[in-house]
Amino acid sequence: MHPKFDPQPTLQDDDLCLRPLTADDREPLFAAASDPAIWAGHPAKTRHEQAVFDPYFDSLLASGGTLAVTERSSGRVIGCSRYYEAPDHPGSVSIGYTFLGRDHWGDGTNHAMKALMFAHAFDVVDEVWLHIDPGNIRSQRATAKLGAKWVCDAKLTMGGKSGVWQCWRITRADWKAGLAG
C-alpha cells in the first residue's frame, strides 16, 4: 500500500462513522451479516452462518485495513469495508470486502460510505481500485453507480481465492467530476 496512506482512519459524516474494526465487533458485525439475502448474489453464499463468518471476520481483523461502519445516531454496526493493496498494482490503494445490512440498501449508505473512503484515499493517491467477483452483479452495479470504470479482468488471488476478478478503477478527477455533475 502507498507508504503515506493510513488504512485505519476514523471517518464520519452526519449519518455514518467508519472506524477501525476491533475484536469487540465480532458479534455486532455478525448480527449485520446474518441475513442470508445479503450473500445470495455473492460468491460466499453461506457467510451468514457463524462457522463461515468467523474465519472471514478473523481475516478482516488481521488485515489491518478494515473499517466497521456504524450509524452515528445509534452506534449500531451496519457493515464494513476495507482498504487493501491490489495484488496487481503494488503501492496502490483499493477498497473492497464491503457489505451492508439490507436495511441500508438503496438508501445512499453505500455511496456515503465510499465517499468518505474515497476522500481519504484521494488525499494521498490519484486512483482507487476495486475488485469484484464476475458473478457479483449487485456489487458491479453499485460500483458503476459510484463512477468507477471496469478496466479489465485479471487472474488474482483475493481473500484467499484465486480466480478471475473484475478490476475497476476510479480516479480523483472522475470522482470530483461525478460530485460536480
Backbone as ProteinMPNN parsed JSONL, in Angstrom:
{"seq_chain_A": "MHPKFDPQPTLQDDDLCLRPLTADDREPLFAAASDPAIWAGHPAKTRHEQAVFDPYFDSLLASGGTLAVTERSSGRVIGCSRYYEAPDHPGSVSIGYTFLGRDHWGDGTNHAMKALMFAHAFDVVDEVWLHIDPGNIRSQRATAKLGAKWVCDAKLTMGGKSGVWQCWRITRADWKAGLAG", "coords_chain_A": {"N_chain_A": [[0.848, -1.169, 0.0], [0.37, 2.306, -0.501], [2.972, 4.235, 0.925], [2.391, 6.549, 2.436], [-0.209, 6.355, 3.16], [-2.885, 5.988, 5.432], [-4.452, 3.2, 6.478], [-6.336, 2.799, 8.449], [-8.221, 4.854, 9.363], [-10.47, 7.057, 11.208], [-13.5, 7.948, 9.998], [-16.116, 10.199, 9.278], [-19.483, 11.317, 8.656], [-22.569, 13.143, 8.749], [-24.302, 11.011, 9.225], [-22.941, 8.532, 9.305], [-20.298, 6.618, 10.821], [-17.123, 5.518, 10.241], [-14.799, 3.344, 11.448], [-11.76, 1.886, 12.775], [-11.902, -1.639, 12.701], [-12.457, -3.782, 15.471], [-11.743, -6.487, 17.787], [-13.945, -6.656, 19.442], [-16.031, -6.162, 17.755], [-16.975, -8.465, 16.588], [-19.481, -9.915, 17.209], [-21.491, -7.836, 16.864], [-21.005, -7.258, 14.12], [-21.474, -9.737, 12.974], [-24.201, -9.918, 13.517], [-25.153, -8.003, 11.714], [-24.427, -9.292, 9.382], [-25.859, -11.633, 9.279], [-28.071, -12.14, 7.711], [-29.286, -14.149, 5.206], [-29.952, -13.185, 2.645], [-28.21, -11.115, 2.071], [-25.93, -12.337, 1.137], [-26.704, -13.799, -1.032], [-26.232, -13.141, -3.769], [-23.543, -13.246, -3.837], [-20.23, -14.645, -3.988], [-19.568, -16.045, -1.615], [-21.846, -17.594, -0.417], [-22.796, -18.662, 1.983], [-22.011, -17.107, 4.088], [-23.498, -15.96, 6.049], [-23.722, -17.766, 8.055], [-22.494, -18.607, 11.242], [-20.179, -20.263, 11.5], [-18.932, -19.941, 9.059], [-18.718, -17.214, 8.868], [-16.989, -16.488, 11.011], [-14.162, -17.184, 10.341], [-13.903, -15.388, 8.202], [-14.302, -12.912, 9.504], [-12.043, -12.986, 11.171], [-10.031, -12.771, 9.233], [-10.571, -10.222, 8.229], [-10.067, -8.663, 10.506], [-7.356, -9.218, 10.902], [-6.266, -8.034, 8.666], [-5.741, -5.33, 8.996], [-6.814, -3.141, 7.748], [-9.523, -2.854, 7.767], [-12.643, -1.289, 8.185], [-15.189, -0.756, 10.487], [-18.562, -0.053, 9.892], [-20.763, 2.205, 11.162], [-23.94, 3.408, 12.373], [-24.291, 6.736, 13.158], [-26.27, 7.809, 14.779], [-27.269, 5.716, 16.377], [-25.119, 4.068, 16.946], [-25.013, 1.516, 16.062], [-23.545, -1.273, 14.451], [-23.449, -1.63, 11.028], [-22.242, -2.79, 8.894], [-19.238, -3.307, 6.949], [-16.13, -2.23, 5.458], [-13.117, -2.264, 3.521], [-9.74, -1.174, 3.216], [-7.113, -2.047, 1.016], [-4.142, -3.338, -0.579], [-3.915, -3.621, -4.039], [-3.301, -6.714, -5.592], [-2.251, -6.723, -8.156], [-1.301, -4.202, -8.548], [1.117, -2.911, -7.087], [1.702, -0.822, -4.276], [-0.628, 0.522, -4.487], [-3.938, 1.794, -3.595], [-6.802, 0.187, -2.629], [-10.319, -0.492, -2.406], [-12.622, -2.582, -0.838], [-14.185, -5.752, -0.013], [-16.626, -5.23, 1.086], [-19.694, -4.975, 2.802], [-23.114, -4.3, 3.537], [-25.847, -4.164, 5.832], [-29.154, -5.192, 4.874], [-31.111, -3.285, 5.438], [-29.938, -0.976, 4.766], [-29.637, -0.867, 2.079], [-29.912, 0.697, -1.044], [-30.439, 3.21, -0.019], [-28.578, 5.18, -0.154], [-26.473, 4.788, 1.552], [-24.221, 3.181, 0.841], [-23.001, 4.809, -1.092], [-22.427, 7.092, 0.483], [-20.675, 5.998, 2.385], [-18.567, 5.119, 0.716], [-17.878, 7.571, -0.346], [-16.694, 8.859, 1.85], [-14.51, 7.117, 2.19], [-13.215, 7.269, -0.337], [-12.548, 10.021, -0.382], [-10.685, 10.124, 1.697], [-8.7, 8.405, 0.655], [-8.03, 9.759, -1.733], [-6.66, 11.914, -0.779], [-4.091, 11.094, -0.814], [-3.517, 9.387, -3.016], [-3.991, 9.109, -6.63], [-5.763, 7.411, -7.83], [-8.142, 4.82, -7.208], [-8.62, 1.388, -6.701], [-10.989, -1.239, -7.268], [-12.07, -4.518, -6.784], [-13.954, -7.105, -8.133], [-15.85, -10.055, -7.906], [-16.708, -11.826, -10.827], [-19.299, -12.887, -10.84], [-20.783, -11.372, -9.091], [-23.141, -9.446, -9.427], [-24.657, -7.408, -8.178], [-22.69, -5.947, -6.737], [-21.168, -5.057, -8.898], [-22.964, -3.319, -10.186], [-23.384, -1.413, -8.151], [-20.8, -0.394, -7.916], [-20.381, 0.74, -10.433], [-22.283, 2.79, -10.264], [-20.987, 4.479, -8.548], [-19.207, 5.709, -10.155], [-16.936, 4.434, -10.931], [-14.906, 2.697, -13.305], [-14.918, -0.231, -15.274], [-11.958, -1.877, -15.954], [-10.414, -4.151, -16.659], [-10.285, -7.76, -16.752], [-8.646, -9.902, -14.492], [-6.415, -12.492, -13.499], [-6.186, -13.19, -10.246], [-5.255, -13.495, -6.774], [-7.397, -13.124, -4.246], [-8.515, -12.478, -1.05], [-7.851, -15.042, -0.319], [-8.815, -16.549, -2.372], [-8.168, -17.753, -5.523], [-8.561, -16.701, -8.82], [-10.44, -15.336, -11.584], [-10.918, -11.919, -11.53], [-12.891, -8.987, -11.743], [-11.49, -5.897, -12.485], [-11.817, -2.722, -11.395], [-11.608, 0.832, -11.641], [-11.378, 4.057, -10.171], [-10.714, 7.407, -10.659], [-9.3, 10.314, -9.065], [-10.037, 12.624, -10.437], [-12.291, 11.728, -11.92], [-14.011, 11.081, -9.808], [-14.377, 13.615, -8.6], [-15.555, 14.941, -10.758], [-17.937, 13.516, -10.985], [-19.154, 14.236, -8.575], [-19.564, 16.906, -9.034], [-21.316, 16.826, -11.122]], "CA_chain_A": [[0.0, 0.0, 0.0], [1.125, 3.56, -0.565], [3.594, 4.421, 2.24], [1.83, 7.682, 3.188], [-1.64, 6.128, 3.345], [-3.339, 5.403, 6.693], [-5.583, 2.334, 6.158], [-7.222, 2.637, 9.6], [-8.678, 6.143, 9.89], [-11.868, 7.198, 11.605], [-14.115, 8.852, 9.026], [-17.531, 10.346, 9.589], [-20.324, 12.383, 8.154], [-23.687, 13.341, 9.67], [-25.029, 9.776, 9.482], [-22.098, 7.346, 9.431], [-18.94, 6.641, 11.36], [-16.284, 4.387, 9.844], [-13.694, 3.313, 12.397], [-11.043, 0.611, 12.696], [-12.547, -2.842, 13.232], [-11.814, -4.356, 16.657], [-12.225, -7.821, 18.162], [-15.267, -6.496, 20.052], [-17.036, -6.005, 16.7], [-17.356, -9.767, 16.014], [-20.915, -10.206, 17.32], [-22.308, -6.838, 16.163], [-20.862, -7.394, 12.666], [-22.19, -10.953, 12.602], [-25.633, -9.579, 13.509], [-25.408, -7.327, 10.431], [-24.136, -10.223, 8.276], [-26.565, -12.897, 9.452], [-29.193, -12.229, 6.772], [-28.844, -14.895, 4.015], [-30.174, -12.428, 1.412], [-27.027, -10.287, 1.81], [-24.904, -13.141, 0.481], [-27.312, -14.59, -2.111], [-25.575, -12.848, -5.039], [-22.118, -13.161, -3.523], [-19.593, -15.968, -4.077], [-19.6, -16.704, -0.298], [-23.286, -17.612, -0.173], [-23.139, -19.117, 3.33], [-21.299, -16.274, 5.06], [-24.433, -15.615, 7.128], [-23.582, -18.796, 9.08], [-21.409, -18.249, 12.176], [-18.958, -21.041, 11.222], [-18.319, -19.381, 7.853], [-18.437, -15.814, 9.155], [-15.87, -16.301, 11.941], [-12.862, -17.053, 9.662], [-13.96, -14.144, 7.428], [-14.058, -11.83, 10.455], [-10.64, -13.067, 11.582], [-9.195, -12.239, 8.148], [-10.788, -8.771, 8.198], [-9.371, -8.089, 11.645], [-5.909, -9.367, 10.678], [-5.834, -7.24, 7.509], [-5.271, -4.016, 9.406], [-7.37, -2.078, 6.918], [-10.983, -2.949, 7.763], [-13.386, -0.292, 8.942], [-16.573, -1.045, 10.852], [-19.457, 1.029, 9.502], [-21.799, 2.335, 12.181], [-24.859, 4.544, 12.337], [-23.908, 7.678, 14.218], [-27.39, 8.055, 15.693], [-27.486, 4.598, 17.292], [-23.887, 3.336, 17.203], [-25.174, 0.146, 15.579], [-22.699, -1.711, 13.343], [-24.317, -1.983, 9.905], [-21.453, -3.431, 7.854], [-17.812, -2.987, 6.973], [-15.412, -2.117, 4.197], [-11.691, -2.442, 3.8], [-8.659, -0.724, 2.339], [-6.08, -3.066, 0.797], [-3.293, -3.115, -1.751], [-4.264, -4.508, -5.152], [-2.174, -7.6, -5.882], [-1.705, -6.435, -9.48], [-0.842, -2.808, -8.563], [1.848, -2.638, -5.847], [1.704, 0.575, -3.855], [-1.942, 1.114, -4.747], [-4.978, 1.747, -2.578], [-8.035, -0.425, -3.129], [-11.428, -0.591, -1.457], [-13.45, -3.748, -1.103], [-14.622, -6.591, 1.106], [-17.681, -4.393, 1.638], [-21.094, -5.372, 2.847], [-24.021, -3.524, 4.388], [-27.127, -4.79, 6.137], [-30.164, -4.874, 3.845], [-31.87, -2.075, 5.761], [-29.188, 0.163, 4.224], [-29.522, -0.993, 0.62], [-30.729, 1.612, -1.842], [-30.751, 4.46, 0.681], [-27.445, 6.086, -0.266], [-25.418, 4.491, 2.533], [-23.0, 2.735, 0.162], [-22.375, 5.991, -1.694], [-21.887, 7.941, 1.545], [-19.515, 5.302, 2.943], [-17.472, 5.16, -0.254], [-17.437, 8.971, -0.457], [-15.738, 9.067, 2.939], [-13.303, 6.33, 1.931], [-12.522, 7.849, -1.487], [-11.956, 11.307, 0.012], [-9.482, 9.816, 2.476], [-7.687, 7.85, -0.256], [-7.601, 10.76, -2.712], [-5.696, 12.818, -0.14], [-2.749, 10.533, -0.992], [-3.348, 8.741, -4.322], [-4.794, 9.656, -7.715], [-6.738, 6.431, -8.284], [-8.504, 3.758, -6.273], [-9.033, 0.161, -7.377], [-11.999, -2.094, -6.661], [-12.03, -5.833, -7.434], [-15.261, -7.718, -7.948], [-16.07, -11.371, -8.486], [-17.546, -11.655, -12.019], [-20.677, -13.288, -10.591], [-21.42, -10.495, -8.121], [-23.778, -8.397, -10.241], [-25.06, -6.285, -7.32], [-21.505, -5.121, -6.491], [-20.786, -4.409, -10.157], [-23.878, -2.189, -10.398], [-23.104, -0.39, -7.136], [-19.501, 0.201, -8.232], [-20.6, 1.606, -11.596], [-23.012, 3.981, -9.797], [-20.02, 5.357, -7.892], [-18.4, 6.362, -11.183], [-15.773, 3.612, -11.278], [-14.958, 2.096, -14.648], [-14.324, -1.55, -15.434], [-10.733, -1.741, -16.728], [-10.02, -5.442, -17.215], [-10.377, -8.941, -15.903], [-7.292, -10.371, -14.198], [-6.291, -13.656, -12.63], [-5.615, -12.684, -9.0], [-5.64, -14.148, -5.529], [-8.039, -12.122, -3.397], [-9.205, -13.096, 0.072], [-7.548, -16.471, -0.301], [-9.434, -17.202, -3.527], [-7.538, -17.464, -6.813], [-9.512, -16.757, -9.924], [-10.572, -14.135, -12.397], [-11.616, -10.827, -10.861], [-13.05, -7.748, -12.487], [-10.703, -4.8, -11.917], [-12.453, -1.429, -11.62], [-10.785, 1.951, -11.161], [-11.936, 5.4, -10.162], [-9.661, 8.402, -10.462], [-9.682, 11.505, -8.311], [-10.737, 13.532, -11.366], [-13.625, 11.171, -12.205], [-14.815, 11.209, -8.602], [-14.748, 15.03, -8.462], [-16.488, 15.268, -11.847], [-19.221, 12.919, -10.602], [-19.729, 15.04, -7.492], [-19.985, 18.185, -9.608], [-22.368, 16.602, -12.113]], "C_chain_A": [[0.9, 1.24, 0.0], [1.681, 3.879, 0.826], [3.017, 5.571, 3.075], [0.349, 7.496, 3.52], [-1.928, 5.457, 4.682], [-4.573, 4.543, 6.407], [-6.576, 2.157, 7.312], [-7.647, 3.981, 10.192], [-10.048, 5.997, 10.56], [-12.432, 8.286, 10.707], [-15.583, 8.997, 9.394], [-18.174, 11.49, 8.834], [-21.485, 12.513, 9.14], [-24.343, 12.028, 10.097], [-24.156, 8.572, 9.821], [-20.794, 7.641, 10.161], [-18.263, 5.361, 10.891], [-15.067, 4.444, 10.745], [-12.995, 1.964, 12.299], [-11.821, -0.52, 13.378], [-11.755, -3.35, 14.433], [-12.397, -5.736, 16.927], [-13.618, -7.745, 18.776], [-16.385, -6.346, 19.019], [-17.54, -7.337, 16.142], [-18.871, -9.975, 16.054], [-21.784, -9.133, 16.657], [-22.202, -6.948, 14.631], [-21.551, -8.659, 12.181], [-23.698, -10.692, 12.573], [-26.011, -8.897, 12.194], [-25.29, -8.278, 9.256], [-25.017, -11.462, 8.277], [-27.791, -13.078, 8.561], [-28.727, -12.959, 5.509], [-28.998, -14.115, 2.709], [-28.979, -11.537, 1.067], [-26.048, -11.037, 0.927], [-25.429, -13.924, -0.711], [-26.629, -14.364, -3.46], [-24.07, -12.784, -4.93], [-21.498, -14.551, -3.652], [-19.608, -16.748, -2.752], [-21.045, -16.748, 0.198], [-23.683, -18.032, 1.236], [-22.459, -18.287, 4.419], [-22.21, -15.805, 6.201], [-24.407, -16.644, 8.267], [-22.352, -18.483, 9.936], [-20.108, -18.976, 11.843], [-18.228, -20.542, 9.983], [-17.907, -17.928, 8.104], [-17.177, -15.643, 10.003], [-14.5, -16.25, 11.262], [-12.78, -15.786, 8.801], [-13.651, -12.955, 8.344], [-12.59, -11.818, 10.879], [-9.717, -12.487, 10.509], [-9.356, -10.725, 8.027], [-10.005, -8.088, 9.311], [-7.856, -8.114, 11.433], [-5.398, -8.465, 9.56], [-5.264, -5.892, 7.899], [-5.807, -2.883, 8.567], [-8.881, -2.044, 6.912], [-11.592, -1.908, 8.687], [-14.788, -0.806, 9.228], [-17.398, 0.176, 10.467], [-20.594, 1.059, 10.518], [-22.711, 3.514, 11.876], [-24.448, 5.481, 13.469], [-25.027, 7.85, 15.241], [-27.538, 6.961, 16.747], [-26.203, 3.897, 17.722], [-23.916, 1.91, 16.69], [-24.24, -0.13, 14.404], [-23.612, -2.203, 12.23], [-23.565, -2.654, 8.764], [-19.989, -3.082, 8.019], [-17.304, -2.803, 5.551], [-13.929, -2.084, 4.545], [-10.821, -1.76, 2.752], [-7.654, -1.864, 2.218], [-5.264, -2.675, -0.417], [-3.693, -4.111, -2.833], [-3.077, -5.404, -5.478], [-1.515, -7.319, -7.232], [-1.213, -4.99, -9.619], [-0.137, -2.492, -7.243], [1.88, -1.143, -5.54], [0.37, 1.264, -4.023], [-2.805, 1.115, -3.494], [-6.223, 1.194, -3.251], [-9.063, -0.428, -2.006], [-12.253, -1.802, -1.84], [-13.797, -4.485, 0.17], [-15.756, -5.891, 1.853], [-19.0, -5.151, 1.711], [-21.832, -4.451, 3.802], [-25.264, -4.349, 4.659], [-28.183, -4.32, 5.142], [-30.99, -3.641, 4.171], [-31.143, -0.811, 5.309], [-28.905, 0.007, 2.734], [-30.422, 0.047, -0.023], [-31.06, 2.932, -1.162], [-29.61, 5.47, 0.648], [-26.309, 5.792, 0.695], [-24.129, 4.051, 1.864], [-22.26, 3.928, -0.445], [-21.727, 6.866, -0.625], [-20.628, 7.312, 2.16], [-18.326, 5.392, 1.999], [-16.982, 6.589, -0.453], [-16.425, 9.298, 0.635], [-14.425, 8.355, 2.652], [-12.515, 6.882, 0.745], [-11.839, 9.158, -1.101], [-10.665, 11.086, 0.799], [-8.359, 9.315, 1.561], [-7.147, 8.92, -1.201], [-6.768, 11.882, -2.084], [-4.266, 12.381, -0.437], [-2.511, 9.996, -2.403], [-4.282, 9.369, -5.352], [-5.859, 8.696, -8.235], [-6.954, 5.384, -7.201], [-9.029, 2.59, -7.097], [-10.092, -0.565, -6.563], [-12.007, -3.397, -7.454], [-13.309, -6.579, -7.098], [-15.288, -9.086, -8.613], [-17.006, -11.198, -9.689], [-19.014, -12.043, -11.818], [-21.438, -12.376, -9.654], [-21.996, -9.263, -8.828], [-24.15, -7.18, -9.386], [-23.862, -5.368, -7.048], [-21.044, -4.403, -7.755], [-21.662, -3.183, -10.402], [-23.59, -1.055, -9.413], [-21.801, 0.34, -7.444], [-19.62, 1.137, -9.435], [-21.326, 2.89, -11.189], [-22.084, 4.978, -9.101], [-19.172, 6.135, -8.894], [-17.143, 5.598, -11.55], [-15.998, 2.979, -12.642], [-14.283, 0.729, -14.617], [-13.128, -1.4, -16.375], [-10.37, -3.053, -17.41], [-10.43, -6.551, -16.268], [-8.951, -9.434, -15.705], [-7.352, -11.592, -13.3], [-5.502, -13.218, -11.399], [-5.977, -13.622, -7.853], [-6.125, -13.052, -4.59], [-8.776, -12.851, -2.278], [-9.005, -14.596, 0.123], [-8.12, -17.24, -1.471], [-8.707, -16.777, -4.797], [-8.582, -17.612, -7.901], [-9.483, -15.471, -10.706], [-11.429, -13.131, -11.64], [-11.783, -9.675, -11.833], [-12.278, -6.659, -11.752], [-11.336, -3.478, -12.357], [-11.555, -0.35, -11.029], [-11.622, 3.225, -11.174], [-10.783, 6.359, -9.874], [-10.203, 9.558, -9.625], [-10.495, 12.445, -9.203], [-12.142, 13.03, -11.684], [-14.541, 11.301, -11.001], [-15.287, 12.652, -8.429], [-15.751, 15.439, -9.536], [-17.878, 14.706, -11.538], [-19.918, 13.692, -9.498], [-20.264, 16.357, -8.023], [-21.189, 18.022, -10.531], [-23.616, 16.213, -11.496]], "O_chain_A": [[2.045, 1.198, 0.451], [0.945, 3.803, 1.81], [3.145, 5.562, 4.299], [-0.273, 8.386, 4.1], [-1.287, 4.464, 5.028], [-5.639, 5.088, 6.12], [-7.562, 1.434, 7.164], [-7.457, 4.222, 11.384], [-10.689, 4.949, 10.481], [-11.913, 9.401, 10.658], [-16.225, 8.021, 9.781], [-17.535, 12.465, 8.438], [-21.381, 12.03, 10.267], [-24.881, 11.935, 11.201], [-24.591, 7.683, 10.552], [-20.269, 8.754, 10.122], [-18.765, 4.26, 11.116], [-14.379, 5.463, 10.807], [-13.574, 1.001, 11.796], [-12.326, -0.363, 14.49], [-10.524, -3.348, 14.415], [-13.426, -6.106, 16.36], [-14.397, -8.688, 18.639], [-17.563, -6.398, 19.374], [-18.442, -7.345, 15.305], [-19.481, -10.194, 15.007], [-22.732, -9.477, 15.951], [-23.193, -6.753, 13.926], [-22.147, -8.668, 11.103], [-24.394, -11.195, 11.691], [-27.066, -9.18, 11.626], [-25.969, -8.104, 8.244], [-24.927, -12.271, 7.354], [-28.478, -14.094, 8.665], [-27.859, -12.449, 4.801], [-28.253, -14.358, 1.759], [-28.757, -11.234, -0.106], [-25.405, -10.441, 0.063], [-24.664, -14.65, -1.346], [-26.465, -15.316, -4.224], [-23.397, -12.313, -5.847], [-22.192, -15.545, -3.441], [-19.655, -17.978, -2.764], [-21.415, -16.024, 1.122], [-24.816, -17.777, 1.647], [-22.351, -18.738, 5.56], [-21.721, -15.304, 7.213], [-25.002, -16.418, 9.321], [-21.295, -18.135, 9.408], [-19.037, -18.37, 11.898], [-17.013, -20.71, 9.878], [-16.875, -17.472, 7.611], [-16.378, -14.744, 9.74], [-13.721, -15.348, 11.57], [-11.714, -15.182, 8.684], [-12.837, -12.098, 8.001], [-11.968, -10.758, 10.937], [-8.744, -11.801, 10.822], [-8.385, -10.019, 7.753], [-9.359, -7.064, 9.09], [-7.162, -7.147, 11.747], [-4.206, -8.163, 9.515], [-4.394, -5.364, 7.207], [-5.306, -1.763, 8.66], [-9.477, -1.293, 6.14], [-11.126, -1.68, 9.803], [-15.494, -1.242, 8.318], [-16.976, 1.31, 10.693], [-21.298, 0.067, 10.71], [-22.319, 4.478, 11.219], [-24.28, 5.049, 14.609], [-24.763, 8.016, 16.432], [-27.895, 7.248, 17.89], [-26.186, 3.208, 18.742], [-22.948, 1.169, 16.863], [-24.147, 0.672, 13.474], [-24.448, -3.081, 12.446], [-24.175, -3.047, 7.77], [-19.553, -2.626, 9.076], [-17.964, -3.172, 4.58], [-13.543, -1.903, 5.7], [-11.13, -1.771, 1.56], [-7.374, -2.562, 3.193], [-5.647, -1.793, -1.186], [-3.799, -5.308, -2.57], [-1.958, -4.912, -5.626], [-0.344, -7.644, -7.428], [-0.758, -4.595, -10.693], [-0.734, -1.867, -6.366], [2.062, -0.314, -6.431], [0.241, 2.454, -3.736], [-2.454, 0.522, -2.474], [-6.643, 1.672, -4.305], [-8.724, -0.375, -0.824], [-12.548, -2.025, -3.014], [-13.721, -3.942, 1.272], [-15.839, -5.946, 3.08], [-19.366, -5.877, 0.786], [-21.257, -3.902, 4.741], [-25.688, -5.141, 3.818], [-28.119, -3.201, 4.633], [-31.523, -3.008, 3.26], [-31.666, 0.294, 5.449], [-28.026, 0.679, 2.193], [-31.557, 0.252, 0.405], [-31.878, 3.699, -1.672], [-29.659, 6.492, 1.332], [-25.283, 6.472, 0.664], [-23.05, 4.488, 2.262], [-21.04, 4.038, -0.323], [-20.602, 7.332, -0.804], [-19.644, 8.004, 2.422], [-17.212, 5.702, 2.421], [-15.796, 6.803, -0.704], [-15.41, 9.943, 0.37], [-13.351, 8.923, 2.848], [-11.288, 6.96, 0.802], [-10.681, 9.381, -1.454], [-9.673, 11.784, 0.586], [-7.213, 9.748, 1.678], [-5.942, 8.982, -1.443], [-6.224, 12.717, -2.807], [-3.334, 13.179, -0.333], [-1.409, 10.139, -2.934], [-5.234, 10.067, -5.003], [-6.75, 9.095, -8.984], [-6.069, 5.105, -6.392], [-9.778, 2.772, -8.057], [-10.094, -0.516, -5.333], [-11.954, -3.367, -8.683], [-13.701, -6.676, -5.935], [-14.813, -9.257, -9.735], [-18.006, -10.488, -9.58], [-19.881, -11.572, -12.554], [-22.632, -12.583, -9.437], [-21.4, -8.186, -8.817], [-23.977, -6.043, -9.825], [-23.995, -4.146, -7.118], [-20.58, -3.264, -7.688], [-21.159, -2.127, -10.784], [-23.555, 0.116, -9.794], [-21.707, 1.553, -7.256], [-19.02, 2.212, -9.446], [-21.02, 3.962, -11.711], [-22.363, 6.176, -9.07], [-18.501, 7.101, -8.532], [-16.362, 6.053, -12.386], [-17.132, 2.757, -13.067], [-13.223, 0.556, -14.017], [-13.267, -0.856, -17.471], [-10.055, -3.072, -18.6], [-10.863, -6.31, -15.141], [-8.139, -9.393, -16.63], [-8.232, -11.71, -12.447], [-4.312, -12.915, -11.485], [-6.894, -14.436, -7.962], [-5.364, -12.171, -4.192], [-9.577, -13.747, -2.544], [-9.888, -15.335, 0.559], [-7.936, -18.454, -1.564], [-8.636, -15.589, -5.112], [-9.386, -18.544, -7.889], [-8.611, -14.624, -10.513], [-12.521, -13.451, -11.171], [-10.904, -9.422, -12.657], [-12.4, -6.518, -10.535], [-11.381, -3.164, -13.546], [-10.841, -0.578, -10.053], [-12.452, 3.442, -12.057], [-9.987, 6.142, -8.961], [-11.414, 9.742, -9.502], [-11.512, 12.992, -8.778], [-13.086, 13.819, -11.715], [-15.725, 11.599, -11.155], [-16.461, 12.891, -8.144], [-16.686, 16.192, -9.264], [-18.884, 15.362, -11.808], [-21.145, 13.792, -9.489], [-21.275, 16.871, -7.543], [-21.981, 18.948, -10.707], [-24.605, 15.987, -12.193]]}, "name": "protein", "num_of_chains": 1, "seq": "MHPKFDPQPTLQDDDLCLRPLTADDREPLFAAASDPAIWAGHPAKTRHEQAVFDPYFDSLLASGGTLAVTERSSGRVIGCSRYYEAPDHPGSVSIGYTFLGRDHWGDGTNHAMKALMFAHAFDVVDEVWLHIDPGNIRSQRATAKLGAKWVCDAKLTMGGKSGVWQCWRITRADWKAGLAG"}
